[in-house]
Amino acid sequence: MPELPEVETVLRGVAPHIEGRTVAAVTVRQAKLRQPVPETLGATLAGETVLECSRRAKYLLIRFATGVLLIHLGMSGSLKILLPDAPHPEPQKHDHLDIAFSDGTVLRYRDPRRFGLVLWFAGAAEHHPLLAALGPEPLTDEFDGSYLHRRLSSLKRPVKTALMDNAVVVGVGNIYANESLFAAGIRPDRAANSLSAEECEMLASCIKTVLERAIAAGGSTLRDFTDSSGHSGYFQQEYAVYGRQGQVCPRCGGHIEKTVLGQRGTFFCAGCQH
């Protein structure tokens, strides 16, 4: 599933091509996603101009004067920009939706598993039920060691499970939780409320660093993930622990172990994570 770095990579690829552009038409070939694409989406967007593109957690937000389009890529979704000065390929089986702009640019949504979302909300994005209860963005000043220590102080569950809770902090999915905890030297199965203020300061810093590195690398190649130009990310080449069970720890020379927390594969080094 695309995680925060992948979605941020897609956002940065899409935004320059559609901000300030006016919608000419919307073509929906398959409306049955995780929730149905609104039947009136074409009529709603026709003639509207994109004011801004942004991201909240793993949601892409395309803002218009009359509301916001929320896009979630689900397990296998992707967005592709078709430029006006190049031939547009014929839609394929899983190309479920096109947004065509007046200058000839097309934003195409593809989703083989159809677990994604394309939803319209006639209001401010932060008031949408899917976004209203989310925790802070990990790359903002709001998320720091002090916040993390306060938030974890009452949680007895494993720290990795807590980091993957969007009410605590958004966008720290399985891969990046594993990598951040390794970077901070903290075992993923430790009780969240056992972390000291100093450990939370280190962990918050490591989360930011890991996510920033992943964004710079274009995210990770997971199943069908590609960016808006069709290119795969390569952060998976930098994994320290994720998917490396039995291999040598790059820090202490021990061996990477695997367990399961919250039904997700969890990778760590018992030698240098405490």
N, C-alpha and C positions, 0 to 999 in steps of 0.2 A: 504494500500500500504506500503510495506517495506520502512522505512525511513533510514537516515544515520546510526543510531546505529544498525539497523537490518543488513544492508549491510556490515558494519564493522565487525559485529559478523560472518557473512558468510565468509568474507575474511579471518579472523583469523582461521576459521575452515578448509578452503580449502587449503590455501597457503602451510602449512607444508607438505601436502600430494602430491603436484604436482610440487613445485619448484624443478628444477633440473631434472625432469622426461622428458622422450622423448615420443612423441605421436606415437602410433602404428597405430591407426585407428580412424576415426570419423564416427559415425552412426547417420544419420538424419532421423527420422521417420515422422516428421511433420515440413516442412520448412516455413509454413505460420504463422509467428508471426506478430508483429506490422509492421516490415519490413521483407522481406523474408531472411531466412538464405542463405548465398551465396552457389550456387551450387558447387563451386570449393573448399569449405572449407576443405573437406577431403584430397584432393590432396595438398592443400596449407600447411596443418599442419603435414601431415605424415612425420615422421623423424625429426621434429623440436623439440627442447628442450625448456621447460619453463624456462626463465631466471629470471622472477620476477612476483609476483602478487601484485597488489596495488588497490587503490580505488580513484576515483575522483567523488565527489558528490555522486550520487547513482549508479554510474557505477563501475562494477568490471573490472579491466584491467589485462589481462594475456599477458605478453610481451614475444615475441620470437625475435630472431635475425632479422627476416624478416618483423616484424610488430607487431601489437597488436590485441588481441581478446577483443572486448568490450561486456560485458554482463550486461543487465539491467533486473531486475526481474519483472518489470511492476507491475500489481495489485496483482498477486498471484503466481509469479514464485519462485522457490527455486532450490538450488544446493545441491546435496548429493554426498558424497564420498563413493564409494564402495571399500573396502580394498581387497588387493590381497589374503589374507589368510582367507577370509570368503566367504561363498556362495553368489553369486550375485542374488538378486531377479529378476524374470522376469519383463521386462518393462511393465508398466501399460499404460492405455489409454493416460494419459497426460504427459508421459515421452517422450519428443520430441527429445532429443539429448543426445548421449553419446560420451565422449572423452575418449578413452581407451589408457593407457600408457603401455610402454614396460614391466614394472614390474608387470602388472596385475591390477593396480589401475584404477578405472573408475570414471570420473566426469560426473554425470547425471543431466541434466537440465529438470525440470518439470514445467509446466505452464498451469493450467486448463483454464485460460481465454485468454491465448495467446496474452497478451498485452506487453510481454517482448521483448527483442532484443538480438540477437547473431550476431554480425557484425565483419567483418575483415577489418583492416585498415593497409595498407602497408606504415607505416610512424610512426612518433612520436605521441603518444596519444594526446598530448596537441594541435596538429594541426587538429585533427578531428573536423568537423563542429559542432558536438554535445557538444564538450568540450571547444572550442576555446574562447567563450565569457563568460565563467563562472566566478563568483566572487570567493573570497578566501575561503579556507577551514576554518570552524569555530574553529577547534582545533589547528590551527597553530598560530605562532607569528604574522603573517600578519594581522590576524583578532583581533583587540583590540578596546578599547573605542575610541581612536583617529580616527581610520579608520571609525568606525561606525558613529561617529558624522559628519565627513566630508561627508560620503555617504548619510546620511539621511537629511542633511541640506537643500537640494533642493526638497525634496519629501513631498508633502502635503497629500498623501494618508495615511490611518491608518498604524501605526507602525507594526502591526501584518502582514498585507499584504506585507509591504516592506521586512520584515524578510523572508517571503516565496518566495521572488523573487531571483532566482538563480544568477542574475546579481549582486545582493547586497552581498549575502553570500549563499553558497551552503549547501544543506542538512538540513536546519531548516524547517522541514515539519510542518504540522498542530499541531500535538500533542505537539511537543517540543517547538514550538513557544508559545502555550498557557502556558505551564509549565514554560518556561523561563521568560515570562512577569509577571507571578504571582510571581515568585521568586524575580524579580527585583522591584515589587510593582508598575508596570506601566500598565495602562489601555490599552487593545489591540486596542481600537478605537481612541486613541490619534493620532493627526497628527504627522507623523514621524519627521517633521522639528521642532516640538515643544520640543523635548527632549534636555535637557541640556547636556553639556560635561560630567558632573558627572553622569547623568542618563545613558548615553551611556556607560560609563565605567562600571557601575554596570550591565547593561544589557548584555554587551559582556562577562563579568565574569560569569553571571548566565547561559548564553547559553552554555559556555564551561562546567560548572559544571553539568548542566542537561544532556547534551549529554554524558559526561564521566560516570555519574551514570547509564544512560541507557545502555551504552555499557557494563559496568560491570555486569549489570543484564541480559545481553543477548538480549536486545531490548524488544519490546512489542509483545504480542500475538495479531496479527491483521489478521483476516480471516484465510488464509492458511499459515501464516509465521511460518517457523521453520528454525533452523540453519542447517549447513551441516551435522549434525549428527541426524537430525530429531527432535531436542528438541525445545520447544517453549520458548520464552523469558518471563520474568515476571516483567518487569518494570511497567506494567499497575497496579500492586499492590501498587505502590508508587505515582500514580497520585495525585496531590494536587487539580487540578481543572478540568482537561479534563474528560468529560463524567459525571460530578458530579453535574449537575444543580439541585438546590433545596436542596442540602446537606449543612451541616455546613462547613464554611471556617475553615481550620485547623490552621489559623493564628490569626484571629480576632473574630471568633465566629459568623460572619455574614452568609449570604447564597450565594452560588455560583449561578450566573446567566448565561444565555445562550443567545447569539445573533448570527447573521450571518454576516461575513465579507468576501468579495471575494468568496461568495458562499460556504464558509466552516463554520462549527459549531465552535463557539468561546465562550470560558468559562472563567469567571473572577469573582472576588469579588469586588463589588462596594465600599465596606467598607474599603478595604486596598490597592486597586490599584487606582492610581491617575494619 
